[in-house]
Amino acid sequence: MKPLQPTTLAKPAGKRDGGTAESSAPPHRLGRFAQCIDGRAVPFCVVLPDGERISFGHASPQFQVILKNRSAVRALSTADEGRFADAYVAGDIDLEGDMSAPFALRRSLRDIHPLVTVWRFLEAFLFGQVRTNRRVISAHYDVDPSFFLSFLDPKVPSYTQGMFVGDNDTLAQATTRKFDYCFDRCRLKPGDRVLEIGPGWGAWLEYASHRGVRSTGLSNSRMSLDYLAGRARQLGTDWELVEGDLLDYRSQRPYDAIVIMGVIEHLPQYERVLKRFEELIKPGGTIFLDGSACTQKYELSTFMVKYIYPGNHSFLVLHDFLEKLARSKLSLVELFSDRLSYARTFRVWAENLDRNRDFLVSHFSEFDYRRFRLYLWGAASEFETHSLDCYRMILTAP
């Protein structure tokens, strides 16, 4: 399959090469999709398997949906977001053009899949949250690290947003700025002990080590821990790496600070999380926490549940978290919204992913490339349009 490169979509009305007519109105061949789509939202065109082009909107198309076979036509005609995603990751549908634009169509599509929804919560009920967390984290993270490193920043491979302040900031600069902010607000100094929950590929661990902080990385991803152990040997650092879940984790010695960057989405039981913070932090210690957020608990698309984050995980729900925080012993010191920084971060990741498509397909699969392509571009769009928020906060212990 050829790389899905953006193309120039503006074409003259009337005939295509080869004499195929281009429709100006959506015909019955697209079923419910043609009835539901509001063509005023974003102009685009659909290319049917026989080459016919069906235009939506009155301006030059910003993208085109290429239906490669009858399965693709059936999926699109349902106007079902989940079915569309299934067809895209299977390779039956291609998207070409501005990859930010197709997600405007989500407002016109439905996404009702009760069996997927029920299983999200039934698994944790039957097997417990810790076991569910282990499976879900493994499903997302336990692939060869080169997959994630292909789209994360090569200098600062952090799997959370940076802090952008200028139009010319690079992702490495933005992420380092976030680490500086975290280090400063947590009042860290050489010799302090810090627990990082979900260390990923070691970006914060390396930063903290360079500034003399002793770090413990807690993760239930075996692949991440193995990679970090090798990285620690290369750097000659003495990171303590622990396999386990925060909800189960105990420590003989409390920490000066806790850092949890982009992991609260995997820990929606806020009372249990805050209780564990209270037990793990020193009196007067500080906690840095950030994460992507929405207003409804457990709101997640069928695509995200099936292909990216299975299980009963949830974007951060700020009002719920603050209510639970008010009942804890911890205090909120700072709270900031940083939505646009996450939008820019996801856009850079998506561009990196597309740039490394050949490597990802040859070393992993077309399926893995496609599911992450839809995820990264979709997330960038969600933050840009305010469908998702992002918050960072500083908490202190009494």
N, C-alpha and C positions, 0 to 999 in steps of 0.2 A: 504494500500500500504506500502511495506517495505521501510525503509530509503534507500536513494540512496548512499550507501557506496562505496568508491573506491574499486576496485577489482584488482587482479593480471591478467593482460591481455595477457601476453605471453603464447601462446598455441602452441602445435605441429601442423604442417600442416597435412592435410589429413583428418582424420575422427574426429568428435566430439563424446562426449559421446552420445550413442544412435545411432551412425552410420550415422549421418548427414554429408554430404560432405561439406568441406570448399572450397569456390571458391578462386582462386588466381587472377582472373580478374573480373572486375565488369560486371555483366550480364545486359541484357536489363530490368530486373525487377526493376532497379533503375532509368530507364529513363534518363532524362536530367542530373540528378545529377551525374550519372556515367560518362557522357561525359564531364562535366565541371570541375570535381574535379581534381586537380593536386596532385596526390598521393605522390609527392616528398616533399610537404610542411611539412606534419606531418603524420606519419603512424597511421592508425586507422582501425577499422573494423565495419561493419554494421551487426547487428543481425536481421534477418527477423522474422516475426511472427511464421513461421514454424520451426525456429531454425537454418536455414542456415546462415552461417557466410561468409561475403564477405569482403576480405581484401584489403586495399589500402596502397600502400607503401611497402617497402621491409624489414623494421626493425620490431621489436616487437611493436604491437599497443600501443599507449600511452593512448587511450581511446576507448570506444565503444559506438556506437549509437544503442540503442535497440528499434526496431519498434514493437509496441505491437499489432497493428491491421492494417486493410487495410487503414484506414484514415491516419495513420502514413506513410505508404508506399507511398500513393498519395502525401502527403505533402513533403516528402523528394525528390520524383522523379521530382518535379517541379524545384528543385535547387533554390528555392525562400526563402530568409532569413526570410521574414515575415511569410510565411506559416510554415516554420520550427519552428519558435518561437511560433506561435499559437498552433501547435501540442504539443510542449514541455509543455507549461503552462497548456494545457488541460489534460496532463497526458498520451497522446498517444505515446510520445517518452520519453525515459529515456537516460540520459548520465551518464556513469560510467567511473572512472579512473581519470586521471589528468584533473581537470576542467579548467585549463589554456589553454589546448591544442586545444579544439574544435574551438576556435575563430579564429584560423589560416585559417579555411575554408571560412571565410567571403569573402576573396579576390576572391573566385571562384563562389560566389553566387550573384544573382541579388536581388534588393530590390526596385522594382518600384510599388508603390501603389498610383496612382494619386488622388483618392478620399480622402485618409488620408491626403495627402499633401495639397490639396485645403482647407479642413476644418480647418487645423491648422491656416490659415491666414484669412479665411472667418469669423470665430467666432469673432476675434478681430475687424475686419472691421464692422461687423454688430452690435456688442454689446459694443465695446470699450475695451481698454486695461485693465483698472482697473477691470472691471467685469470679463474679461477673466482670469486675474491673480488670482482673488478670487476663481474662480471655479477650476483652475488648481492646485493651492496650496492646496485647500481643498481635491481634488482628491488624492493627494500624501500624505499629512501630517495628514489629519483628520481621523486617526485611533487611537485606544487605544495606549497610549505612550509605553506600554510594548512591542509592536511590534518592534519599533525602538530600544528601550533599550535592546532588546535581542541580537542585534549584534553590537551596539556601545560600546565603552569602558565603563565598569561599573563605573570607577572612574571619568572619564572625558568624559561625553557623548556628544561629539561634532560631528556634522554631516558634518564636513569638515576635510581636511587632517591635519596630524601633520607635524612636521619638524624633520625628521630623520637625524641623523649625524653619528650614529654608528650601526654596525650590530646587537648589542645586545639591542638596544633601544626598549622599550615597546611602545605601542601606547599612553598610558597615559603620559609617559615621553616626547614623541614627541609632543603631543598636548600641554602640559604645556610649553614646550620650545617655541612653536608658540605663546602662550599667553604672555609669558615673552617678546618675541620679539615685539609683538604688543604694549604692555604696555610701553616698553622702547622707541620704535620709535615714539609713539604718545605723548611722554613726559608727561605721566599722573602722577598725584599726588593725594593724598587724598583730597576729596572735589570736584574734577573735575566732570563735567557732561558729560556722554557718551551716545550716541544713538547707540544701536545695531539694525541693520535691519535684521530681521529673527533670533530671539534668540533661536529657536529650543527647546531644553530641558534644557537650562539654564547653560551650561558649562562655557561660558564666563561670564555670569552674576554673577555666584558664585565666579569665580576667581576675577573679578573686585571688588566685594563687600568685599572680604577678604583683599583687598588692599586699601580700603577706598574710592573707586570711586562710585559715585551715578549714577545708570544706568536706562535708559529707553529702554524697549524692544518693538519694533514695528513689528507686524505680522498680516497677514490676515488669519492665521489659528486659529480658535476658540479653537480647541483641544489643541494646543500648549499653548495658553494663559491660559486656564483653568488649565493645568498641572503646569505651572509656578506660577500661583497664589497660588496653594496648596503648591508648593515647597517653595515659599517665606514665607508662614505662618510657615512652619516647621523650616526654618532657622532664622526666625525673621528679615528678611530683608525688605527694603522699596522700592523694585523695582517699577518703574512706568511701567505698562503694557498697551499698546495701540493697539487696533484693528484697522487696517487700512493699506492702501497701500502707499508706499513711494511716488508714483507719485501724491498722493492727500494730503500727510501729511504736516501740518504746525505746527510751535511751536512759542510761544510767546517769548521764550528765546533761543538763539542759543547755540549750544553745543561746549564743548572744543574739542571733538573728535567724529568721526563717525566710527563705526566698521561694516563692511559688509563682512562676511566670507562665501564664497560659495553660495551667493545669486544673484550675478550679472548675472548668467545664466538665472534667471527668469526676468531680466530687460534689454532686448536687445535694448531699445531705449536710447542710451547713452547720447544724447543731453539733454533729459528730466531728466535723472538721475543726470548728472553733474550740471544742473541748480538747482535741488533740493538740492544737496550738498552745492552749493554756498549760498543758502538761509538759510540752517540749521546750518552751521558751523560758529564759531566765527572767526574774523580776526586773522590770525596766527594759527588757529586750524589745526588739522591733521586728515587724513582719512586713515584707513587701509582697503585695498580691496584685495581679492583674489578669484580665481575661476578656474574651469577647462576650457580649451580653445581648439579651433581648428582654422583652417585657413579659413573656409567657413561659412558665416553667415547662421544660421538656419539649419545647417546640423544635421540631427537627423534620426536615423533608424526608420523604421515603428514600430518595437517592442517597442522602447522607447516612441514613441508618443502614442501608444495604451495602454501600460501597466505601464509606469513609469511617464513620464512628458508629458501630453497632452498640446495642445496649441502651440502658436508661440514662445516659449522660445528657447534660443540659447546658446550654449557654448560661452564663451568670445572669441571675435575675436580681437586680440591685435592691429593689425594695424588700424582697424576701431575705436577702443576705443581711441587709442593715437591720431588719427586725430581729433576726437571730443574734446579730452582733450586739444589739442593745441589751440583750438578756445575758450576755457573757461577761467575763471579767476584763475583756479587752476594750481598748478605746480606739476610735477612729481619729487619726491626726490629719490626714490629707486624703482628698478624693478628687480625681481629675478624669474628665472625658477625653479620650484620645482616638476617636473614631477614624479620623482622616489619616492618622499615622498607620493604622492597621490597613486601611484601604490601599495606601501606597506600598506597604510591605507586601500585601498579597499580589498586587500588580507586578512588582519586581519578581516575586517568586514565579508567577505565571509566565512572565516573559522568559525567565531563566529555563523553566520547564520546556517551553516551546523551542528554545534555542538548542536544548540538549535532547530533542526528540529522538534522533537516530540512536544515540547511546542508550536511552531508556528502552526503546523498543527492542534493540538487539540484545541487551543484557537482562531485560526483564520481560515485558510483553507489551503489545499494543493495548491490551486491556488496562494494564496498570497506568500507562501513559494517559489514556483517555479518561479514566476515572479521576485522576488527579488534575487533568486539564480542566474538566468540568468543575471540580471542586475549587481550584485556585482562582479561576476567572470568575466563577459564581460568587465566591466570598468577597473578592474585590468589588464586585458590583453591589453586593448587599451592604457593605460598609459605605460605599460612595452614595448610595441612595437612602441611607439612614434606616435601612431595614434591620441592620445590626449596629450595636454600639460597642464601645470598648472602654473599660474603666481600669485605672490603676489607683491603688490606695496604700496608705501606710497605717499600720495598726501598732499599738504598743501595749505591753503588759504592765499591770500596776507594780 
